[in-house]
Amino acid sequence: MSKDLYNDTRVHFGIDSVENLIANRRHRFINLRDMVKQTIVYIKCCADPVRLFGCIFHWVRLIFACCIYFLYHI
């Protein structure tokens, strides 16, 4: 199969290049890893009763961001 035929087929069916697919997967993984780090920070924040209200706000924001992230990438 020639590269031209492959590229024409890929463009016709709307398939990204392999490089773009790998870059998108890497980007999603890094974003997920960053969300986990933020969650750990927020858990540590909740250990202090004075910061509890702020922590609840951050949890709601994190859950909302995760929902939007997963709905966008489904």
C-alpha positions as CSV (number, residue, x, y, z in Angstrom):
1,M,0.0,0.0,0.0
2,S,1.5,3.3,-1.0
3,K,1.7,6.4,1.3
4,D,-0.5,8.4,-1.0
5,L,-3.3,5.7,-1.0
6,Y,-3.0,5.5,2.8
7,N,-3.2,9.3,3.3
8,D,-6.1,9.6,0.9
9,T,-8.0,6.8,2.7
10,R,-7.2,8.4,6.1
11,V,-8.4,11.8,5.0
12,H,-11.5,10.4,3.3
13,F,-12.6,8.5,6.5
14,G,-11.5,11.3,8.9
15,I,-8.9,9.4,10.7
16,D,-6.0,11.3,12.4
17,S,-2.5,10.5,11.6
18,V,-0.7,8.1,14.0
19,E,1.4,11.0,15.3
20,N,-1.7,13.0,16.2
21,L,-3.4,9.9,17.8
22,I,-0.3,9.3,20.0
23,A,0.0,13.0,20.9
24,N,-3.7,13.2,21.9
25,R,-3.4,10.1,24.0
26,R,-0.3,11.4,25.8
27,H,-2.0,14.7,26.4
28,R,-5.1,13.0,27.9
29,F,-2.8,10.9,30.2
30,I,-0.9,13.9,31.4
31,N,-4.1,15.8,32.1
32,L,-5.5,12.8,34.1
33,R,-2.2,12.6,36.1
34,D,-2.4,16.3,36.9
35,M,-6.0,15.9,38.1
36,V,-4.9,13.1,40.5
37,K,-2.1,15.3,41.9
38,Q,-4.7,18.1,42.5
39,T,-6.9,15.6,44.2
40,I,-4.1,14.6,46.6
41,V,-3.5,18.3,47.4
42,Y,-7.2,18.8,48.1
43,I,-7.3,15.8,50.4
44,K,-4.4,17.3,52.4
45,C,-6.2,20.6,52.4
46,C,-9.4,19.0,53.9
47,A,-7.3,17.7,56.9
48,D,-7.3,21.3,58.2
49,P,-10.8,22.2,59.6
50,V,-10.2,25.9,58.9
51,R,-9.8,25.3,55.2
52,L,-12.7,22.9,54.9
53,F,-15.0,25.3,53.2
54,G,-12.4,26.2,50.5
55,C,-11.7,22.5,50.1
56,I,-15.4,21.8,49.4
57,F,-15.4,24.5,46.7
58,H,-12.3,22.9,45.1
59,W,-13.8,19.4,45.2
60,V,-16.9,20.6,43.4
61,R,-14.8,22.4,40.9
62,L,-12.6,19.3,40.4
63,I,-15.6,17.0,39.9
64,F,-17.2,19.4,37.5
65,A,-13.9,19.6,35.5
66,C,-13.6,15.8,35.4
67,C,-17.2,15.5,34.2
68,I,-16.6,18.0,31.4
69,Y,-13.3,16.3,30.5
70,F,-14.8,12.8,30.3
71,L,-17.9,14.0,28.4
72,Y,-15.7,15.8,25.9
73,H,-13.4,12.8,25.3
74,I,-16.1,10.1,25.0
